[in-house]
Amino acid sequence: MADTKRRLLTELCPSPHLEAADLDGETVVTIKGYDWHPVGKEKVIKGVLYFNEFERGMVINKTNRVALQAMFGNLLEELVGKRITLYVGEAAYEGKMVPCLRIRAKEPRPAVIEQATK
């Protein structure tokens, strides 16, 4: 029986962390934890968030840190259990615009419109 799960090309050669190509549209995730890892050629230690929905974590850059702070405050412990939306944006890197992961507040459910009573 064939596997009917949608598979992404990034599964053939995954990076150690989540990247824009891993998303198939906007994705609501739940933060399950955080850690620090060496990242890039220079092996700079950076913060990484982990989500219930993915095995690999997401390296946090300044733009996404500012978004998280605006949503949840400054305490790391307060992030665990929070739901956010990951989406693909663009950022300048080495003189080119490249896809990147961005964070925003979880999309609210559509509001129920109440009819005015007379």
C-alpha positions as CSV (number, residue, x, y, z in Angstrom):
1,M,0.0,0.0,0.0
2,A,1.4,3.4,-1.0
3,D,2.1,6.0,1.6
4,T,-0.5,8.7,1.2
5,K,1.1,11.3,3.6
6,R,2.3,14.4,1.8
7,R,6.1,14.4,1.8
8,L,8.4,17.4,1.3
9,L,11.6,17.3,-0.8
10,T,13.5,18.6,2.2
11,E,13.1,15.2,3.8
12,L,15.7,13.8,1.4
13,C,18.4,16.0,2.8
14,P,17.2,17.7,6.0
15,S,19.1,20.5,7.7
16,P,19.6,20.1,11.5
17,H,17.0,22.8,12.1
18,L,13.7,23.8,10.6
19,E,13.8,26.0,7.5
20,A,11.3,27.8,5.3
21,A,11.2,24.9,2.8
22,D,9.9,22.6,5.6
23,L,6.6,24.4,5.8
24,D,3.7,23.7,3.5
25,G,1.8,26.9,4.1
26,E,1.1,28.6,7.5
27,T,1.4,26.2,10.3
28,V,0.1,26.6,13.9
29,V,2.5,25.0,16.4
30,T,2.8,24.5,20.1
31,I,6.1,25.4,21.8
32,K,7.3,22.4,23.8
33,G,10.8,23.7,24.8
34,Y,14.0,25.5,24.0
35,D,17.7,24.9,24.0
36,W,21.0,26.4,22.6
37,H,23.0,25.0,19.7
38,P,26.0,25.9,17.6
39,V,24.7,27.2,14.3
40,G,26.3,28.0,10.9
41,K,29.9,27.8,9.7
42,E,31.1,29.9,12.7
43,K,29.3,27.6,15.2
44,V,27.7,30.6,17.0
45,I,25.6,29.5,19.9
46,K,21.9,30.4,19.3
47,G,18.6,29.8,20.9
48,V,16.4,27.0,19.3
49,L,12.7,26.5,19.9
50,Y,11.1,23.1,19.7
51,F,7.5,22.3,18.8
52,N,5.2,19.4,19.4
53,E,4.5,19.2,15.7
54,F,8.2,18.9,14.4
55,E,11.2,16.9,15.4
56,R,13.7,19.5,14.5
57,G,13.9,22.9,16.2
58,M,13.8,26.4,14.8
59,V,16.8,28.7,15.3
60,I,15.5,32.0,16.8
61,N,16.8,35.2,15.2
62,K,16.3,38.8,16.5
63,T,13.2,39.4,14.4
64,N,11.4,36.3,15.7
65,R,12.7,37.0,19.3
66,V,11.1,40.5,19.2
67,A,7.8,38.9,17.9
68,L,7.9,36.4,20.7
69,Q,8.6,39.0,23.3
70,A,5.7,41.2,22.1
71,M,3.3,38.2,22.3
72,F,4.4,36.5,25.6
73,G,6.8,38.7,27.5
74,N,10.5,38.1,28.3
75,L,10.5,34.9,30.3
76,L,11.6,31.7,28.4
77,E,9.6,29.5,30.8
78,E,6.4,31.3,29.8
79,L,6.8,30.2,26.1
80,V,6.2,26.5,26.8
81,G,2.7,25.5,25.8
82,K,2.0,28.7,23.8
83,R,0.7,28.3,20.3
84,I,2.0,30.4,17.4
85,T,1.8,30.5,13.7
86,L,4.9,29.8,11.6
87,Y,5.0,31.2,8.1
88,V,7.5,31.8,5.3
89,G,8.7,35.4,4.9
90,E,11.7,36.9,3.2
91,A,15.0,38.3,4.6
92,A,18.1,39.8,3.1
93,Y,21.1,37.4,3.3
94,E,24.4,38.0,1.6
95,G,22.9,40.6,-0.7
96,K,19.9,38.5,-1.8
97,M,16.3,38.1,-0.6
98,V,15.8,34.5,0.6
99,P,12.9,32.7,2.2
100,C,12.9,32.5,6.0
101,L,10.7,31.4,8.9
102,R,8.7,34.0,10.7
103,I,6.4,33.9,13.7
104,R,3.1,35.6,14.5
105,A,0.4,35.1,17.0
106,K,-1.8,32.1,16.4
107,E,-4.7,33.0,14.1
108,P,-7.9,33.5,16.1
109,R,-11.0,31.7,15.2
110,P,-13.4,33.7,13.1
111,A,-15.6,35.8,15.3
112,V,-19.3,34.9,15.5
113,I,-21.4,37.8,14.2
114,E,-24.3,38.5,16.4
115,Q,-27.5,40.0,14.9
116,A,-28.6,43.2,16.6
117,T,-31.8,42.8,18.5
118,K,-34.4,45.6,18.5
